[in-house]
């Protein structure tokens, strides 16, 4: 469920914010993970790590407030996106440890469930019968790009599980900004 929220709300955020604001607000995932770890998992972080979160948070707040396209709806989607992304990343680490599975095993279990859950959202947001939808004729070039996009998405998800499983949820968000 958290993965679905992560996909839906980050895409809605991108739709309603500038690309720069969308990318910058994603930086709030790290402070959010630290808050979740501290308050719900009794994990403690050193003062230097906590102090690095201050300029991140101030920078995101200042940028978002002064963004030329600032809007409440986009900011709401972004905030929810950060929260569910943080929960998702914390739970990935927790579940890998709890279930004693590797990244590929957890992704193998989670991906079909998430695809099924997201199918309703996809039908509403991108109807397959609309122009350019799934049921329209695609050129071989477009079909290849769709397949490549799926391969890239799978690879990114596998990297999320691998990085979080071998390190911690706080380690992944800085790497996420490269995608």
Beta strands, then each sheet from edge to edge (+ up, - down):
end
